[in-house]
Amino acid sequence: MDDIINKIIEFRDARDWKQFHNAKDLVISLTLEAGELLENFQWKSSDQAVDANFDNIRDELADVLIYSLMLAHDLEIDIKSAILNKLEKNEKKYPIEKFKGTSKKYTEAE
């Protein structure tokens, strides 16, 4: 993960773009890229979207991840630890015995 983050930061810094990459603007850009990713699925089934737009989906997903990793880097968030901590929280929030095979949200559990 560090290698890819370093490549992203080198790319950004070589262009002197850090000046534009404060937390707020990175989150805005992340959201815009997520919207562009979502646009690939509009008016199509999941399979149709993937079949028709796979290359663009891959590129937009990369943009989402790039902005996410830049934000984590700039805020000094260890992304591996953040993901593992979030998975641990989700394990408690969504125990297998209550949520296996269901799409219910934790607030809907009986």
Secondary structure, DSSP 8 states (H G I E B T S, - for coil): -HHHHHHHHHHHHHTT-GGG--HHHHHHHHHHHHHHHHHTTTTS-HHHHHHHHHHHHHHHHHHHHHHHHHHHHHTT--HHHHHHHHHHHHHHHS-HHHHTT----GGG--
